[in-house]
Amino acid sequence: MNQPFPRRLLVANRGEIARRIIATARRLGVETVAVHHQVDAGLPGVAEADLAREITGEPPVAAYLDIEQIVRVATETGADAVHPGYGFLAENADFARAVEAAGLTWVGPSPDAITAMGDKVEARNRVAAAGVPVSGGAGAALSDVDEAVREAERIGYPVMVKASGGGGGIGMTIARDADAVRKEFARTQAIAARSFGSDRVFLERFVESARHIEVQVLGLDDGTILTLGERDCSVQRRNQKLVEEAPALGLDPVVRQRLHDAAVNAASAVGYRNAGTVEFLVDARTQEFVFLEMNTRIQVEHPVTELIHGVDLVEQQLSIAAIGSVTPGFAPRQHGHAIEFRLCAEDPARFFPSPGPIEEWEEPCGDGIRVDSGYRAGLAVTPHFDSLIAKICVFGENREAALERAREALDGFAVGPLRTNLPFLRDLVDRPEFTGGGYDTGIVAAVTSRPAASTRR
């Protein structure tokens, strides 16, 4: 093999992302090791790996967070590299250091870059110094509620009260006056301490009509930062993404270039290496934007970037980890439009998790349709993990063609008796708020407050 990929790769994850990484590794001739808790023994990715090892912990999520156990399995099975996927330990600098200390290749950015971007206050300071716009100005975490009120008055209401170490939509809320700041500051501190082990809190301006747009980057050993377009991730419930599409619609070309340049500057500020995503909030009315955060890993929504560029981002992650650069001949060209729909085991109206058995599971197929899934018929979705069970991705020559493919794919997916958000997704693709393309992060609240538009099953 001319390309020195790892010989054996341990995938420190579960579900659809583990299966997706294993598929690329198999194509490249790289052997894989799957780790799994007992409750996940029947997942397809476990059977598809060359080796599978059970890891233990209670509750089950603890198994996937056990650094010592996972590194031990990697060395015992002869793995020479570890891919963390997303979630769990993917953005844990201590895990990256432990992998490297064991003499293994870490498929991701340096521990220092993970640390710098993992704390939102530190990240804002670093990127602001590199000329990237930030909301409310960079600064330190707030020490007490009186300081928080003064900062809110300086920024101007409404403000977002956010946990410095937060992520996944957790530890962030809106405050529209001083009384709300006092209430939400204490509440966010408590959530932050419980969820992230730190009660550091900061404020930023809340954009009433915001779009959530992110830029995919690849950092190379020589300091080059490549960008692969942007994704619009504005369809969210409880600040968590449900639908993503690429490229983002309606961006002024000058603004688009400024977003890409800002992403390069943000990644360069921490000497970023491997795949990552720089996220921004864009004012839907003025197209002014500010830095939101950087995710130092591959994103859930990476397939839409792959579809419009004709690339495999996991392959590039493995290449950068091995030789410090992308694969020879890597020359992505943006073409067409792609949309990803997250299929979740949850109540389709209130979006609360709804675990249960899967007796029927039929995935759609056809030109322009891609499904990344982590389950099959005969299994059950347990309450121990995130509700995501599959990603339904579509590609078309333009957005209209992609929407037609989306209707076909969503109608062609059959799952039950497990409750999922499939009815919501089917309804969404018929909503003028979505098909018109001019939506912002308030779209889910807007469409769920009105009668359903779709008449499909």
Secondary structure, DSSP 8 states (H G I E B T S, - for coil): --S---SEEEE---HHHHHHHHHHHHHTT-EEEEEE-GGGTTSHHHHHSSEEEE---SSGGGGGG-HHHHHHHHHHTT--EEE--SSTTTT-HHHHHHHHHTT-EESSS-HHHHHHHHSHHHHHHHHHHTT--BTT-----B-SHHHHHHHHHHH-SSEEEEEEEEETTEEEEEE-SHHHHHHHHHHHHHHHHHHHS---EEEEE--SSEEEEEEEEEE-TTS-EEEEEEEEEEEEETTEEEEEEES-TT--HHHHHHHHHHHHHHHHTTT--EEEEEEEEEETTT--EEEEEEE-S--TTHHHHHHHHT--HHHHHHHHHHHSS--TT------SEEEEEEEESB-TTT--B--EEEEEEE---STTEEEEES--TT-EE-TTS-SEEEEEEEEESSHHHHHHHHHHHHHH-EEEES--SHHHHHHHTT-HHHHTS---TTHHHHHHTS-------
